[in-house]
Amino acid sequence: MMSLLSAQLGEEYIVRDIRTDDDELNSFLFSLGCYSGEPITVVKQTRGGCVVSIKDGRYNIDRQLADAIWVES
């Protein structure tokens, strides 16, 4: 497993864990469809984080949030 910060562009991964103690952050990610077992793809790396594709949406997330999302191929 690795954090989303280490993910390769354009490759689909499966979310395995959200490593944060912040309930509000967990709720926010869940509302986006980002939870264990769901596919996620990094479509662009930015200086402040990355743009990800989750379900039918694209979202810009910061480095702290990307570091909390753990994925595997």
C-alpha positions as CSV (number, residue, x, y, z in Angstrom):
1,M,0.0,0.0,0.0
2,M,1.0,3.6,-0.6
3,S,-0.4,7.1,-0.1
4,L,-2.1,8.7,-3.0
5,L,0.9,11.1,-3.3
6,S,3.0,8.2,-4.6
7,A,0.4,7.1,-7.2
8,Q,1.2,7.1,-10.9
9,L,-0.7,9.4,-13.2
10,G,-3.6,7.8,-15.1
11,E,-3.4,4.5,-13.3
12,E,-6.4,3.2,-11.4
13,Y,-6.0,2.3,-7.8
14,I,-8.3,0.9,-5.1
15,V,-8.8,2.9,-1.9
16,R,-7.8,0.7,1.0
17,D,-7.7,3.0,4.0
18,I,-8.3,6.6,5.0
19,R,-5.7,7.5,7.7
20,T,-7.1,10.4,9.6
21,D,-8.7,10.9,13.0
22,D,-10.7,13.9,11.6
23,D,-14.4,12.8,11.4
24,E,-15.3,15.8,9.3
25,L,-12.6,14.9,6.8
26,N,-13.8,11.3,6.7
27,S,-17.4,12.5,6.1
28,F,-16.2,14.8,3.3
29,L,-14.3,12.0,1.6
30,F,-17.2,9.7,1.9
31,S,-19.5,12.3,0.3
32,L,-17.2,12.3,-2.7
33,G,-17.4,8.5,-3.0
34,C,-13.8,8.1,-1.6
35,Y,-13.9,5.1,0.8
36,S,-12.4,1.7,1.1
37,G,-12.9,-0.5,-1.9
38,E,-13.6,2.3,-4.4
39,P,-11.5,3.0,-7.5
40,I,-9.6,6.3,-7.7
41,T,-7.3,7.7,-10.4
42,V,-4.8,10.6,-10.2
43,V,-5.3,12.6,-13.4
44,K,-3.0,15.5,-12.7
45,Q,-0.2,16.4,-10.2
46,T,-0.2,20.0,-9.0
47,R,2.2,21.9,-6.8
48,G,-0.4,21.9,-3.9
49,G,-1.7,18.3,-4.4
50,C,-3.4,16.5,-7.2
51,V,-6.6,16.2,-9.2
52,V,-8.3,12.8,-8.8
53,S,-11.1,11.0,-10.5
54,I,-13.6,9.3,-8.2
55,K,-16.7,7.8,-9.6
56,D,-18.0,10.4,-12.2
57,G,-16.3,13.4,-10.7
58,R,-12.9,15.1,-10.7
59,Y,-11.7,16.8,-7.5
60,N,-8.7,18.9,-6.6
61,I,-7.3,17.7,-3.3
62,D,-4.4,19.1,-1.3
63,R,-1.2,17.2,-0.3
64,Q,-2.4,16.6,3.3
65,L,-5.6,15.0,2.1
66,A,-3.8,13.0,-0.6
67,D,-1.4,11.7,2.1
68,A,-4.3,10.4,4.2
69,I,-5.7,8.3,1.3
70,W,-3.9,4.9,1.1
71,V,-4.3,2.8,-2.1
72,E,-3.1,-0.3,-3.9
73,S,-3.2,-1.5,-7.5
